[in-house]
Amino acid sequence: MPPRRALVVGAGVVGVATAYALARRGAEVTILDKGDAPGSGASFANGAQLSYIYTEALANSTLLKRLPALALGLDSGFRLRPVYDPCQIRWLLQFLRNCTQRRFLANTLAGMELGLESRLAMQALLSRHSVDFGHKAAGKILIYQDREAFRSACELVEIRQRHGAEQEILSPDEAVRTESPLTDQRQKFVGAIYSPQEELGDPNRFCCALLALLQQDYGVQVKLETMVESWKIENESVIVETKAGEQIVSSQIVICAGIEAGSLLKKHRLGSALMPMKGYSITAPRGQAAPTMSITDVARKVVFCPLDGKVRIAGLAELGVRNALIDPRRVEKLKSIAADALPEAADYKASNGGWAGIRPMTANSLPLIRKVAPRVTINVGHGMLGWTYAMGSAERVARLMGGLE
Ligand SMILES: Cc1cc2nc3c(=O)[nH]c(=O)nc-3n(C[C@H](O)[C@H](O)[C@H](O)COP(=O)(O)OP(=O)(O)OC[C@H]3O[C@@H](n4cnc5c(N)ncnc54)[C@H](O)[C@@H]3O)c2cc1C
């Protein structure tokens, strides 16, 4: 049995996917978002990759060794801001516990399981409805400059293949034959990993298109510019209080508020569950060697994605940074890293002014999908892969909530 009525807080990729999963099962859904448009948080201009198989957890033994250098700001692509907030210190301790090889592998494979569920859920959605967001199963290729990193990645490919993933290990020549825009870089990498089934699409267009469909076909109500300040359970109902002083009553609530979920969940001792990790993207006209699929330069930690006749490039990680202000120096940094990796991929000079978003990170890189009180479910903490995990997480929430009424 689905819940009869549900409020979904947040209209990012996770919130709209959750609203869809509930509405499709017959629930009366109302979406609340403080923004004036859907998909205006971390889902606005992310890397656009639906990376269902490549789900590597952030916490790993290599990163552990580099933490002092990151804290000292020696890597301009990945910064760790030292924190004195007890919640963030607790998060960091949990993160360190996840840096063993055993936990890294378990977290990565659990992510892949959710990724594969997402792929199925996305296919099911697109077989039922026409949702226009530049979706393509274009494939994804990762290029490696470092032999040791490539060797570890190849070991992981074998493990993933045993778990049903389709991935191929390529020599530089094979990589160039698979993705010809890499030709000029042929001498600069030692190998590549290719995942032919990986997909891509514009997350913001997805939020807008799915929300319109939900309103039209499923009667979903949408209240934008509605900031949820608090919620309480009373007389078998959940009552939400908005910043404007309005009270909204429902039988269930699902919190999908991205990085801001922390403040709504403090009373459930989840204040230290999420750590912000700021990142940037630019969108530029295609260059002479524009990618035809997603390309990740592993050493430089930058991703390239062909999107609606342009190229979306995303990267930079600033752990502990919560504000989404666009720092033009960091945008220039991203451009120079990208131009160094693939000089002809895009017309960097003609790129837009850049965008910054906050990845809501958990210590094990897996989202928190659980009931925290009888009528309260959370679907948060999707970190670096929220676009990838949104559809599968939504299905998990709907299954979790079924029969709660
Ligand atoms: C640079 C960058 C590149 C990325 N690249 C990729 C990628 O290629 N592939 C991938 O899978 N993932 C990627 N990600 C991660 C992905 O973007 C996020 O994990 C995902 O967008 C999180 O979605 P969300 O719906 O949880 O959060 P959000 O999109 O932030 O949505 C949360 C919504 O909740 C609303 N809200 C918050 N608090 C309240 C409140 N109190 N009341 C009402 N509304 C509220 C906000 O307004 C917002 O609209 C990237 C992230 C960044 C920053």
The ligand as a Gaussian input file, in Angstrom:
#p B3LYP/6-31G(d) Opt

LIG

0 1
 C       30.170000      20.258000      -9.703000
 C       29.261000      19.080000      -9.501000
 C       29.251000      18.062000     -10.456000
 C       28.436000      16.950000     -10.276000
 N       28.371000      16.008000     -11.262000
 C       27.535000      14.944000     -11.135000
 C       27.412000      13.985000     -12.182000
 O       27.998000      14.128000     -13.238000
 N       26.609000      12.919000     -11.969000
 C       25.946000      12.734000     -10.798000
 O       25.271000      11.711000     -10.645000
 N       25.979000      13.651000      -9.807000
 C       26.767000      14.748000      -9.944000
 N       26.863000      15.674000      -8.945000
 C       26.114000      15.454000      -7.697000
 C       24.660000      15.850000      -7.840000
 O       24.548000      17.092000      -8.497000
 C       23.989000      15.932000      -6.457000
 O       24.267000      14.778000      -5.710000
 C       22.472000      16.032000      -6.622000
 O       22.152000      17.142000      -7.425000
 C       21.776000      16.163000      -5.269000
 O       20.408000      16.271000      -5.558000
 P       19.360000      16.639000      -4.433000
 O       18.039000      16.653000      -5.087000
 O       19.606000      15.780000      -3.243000
 O       19.802000      18.109000      -3.973000
 P       19.490000      19.521000      -4.633000
 O       19.534000      19.466000      -6.108000
 O       20.385000      20.501000      -3.949000
 O       17.973000      19.776000      -4.243000
 C       17.579000      20.065000      -2.933000
 C       16.410000      21.007000      -3.032000
 O       15.868000      21.195000      -1.725000
 C       15.480000      22.528000      -1.594000
 N       15.471000      22.830000      -0.153000
 C       16.510000      22.742000       0.712000
 N       16.118000      23.062000       1.961000
 C       14.799000      23.345000       1.880000
 C       13.844000      23.759000       2.832000
 N       14.138000      23.905000       4.131000
 N       12.568000      23.979000       2.400000
 C       12.234000      23.840000       1.086000
 N       13.121000      23.459000       0.147000
 C       14.388000      23.207000       0.538000
 C       16.528000      23.313000      -2.364000
 O       16.015000      24.567000      -2.784000
 C       16.811000      22.381000      -3.534000
 O       16.032000      22.691000      -4.682000
 C       27.654000      16.813000      -9.104000
 C       27.641000      17.857000      -8.152000
 C       28.432000      18.981000      -8.351000
 C       28.398000      20.085000      -7.337000

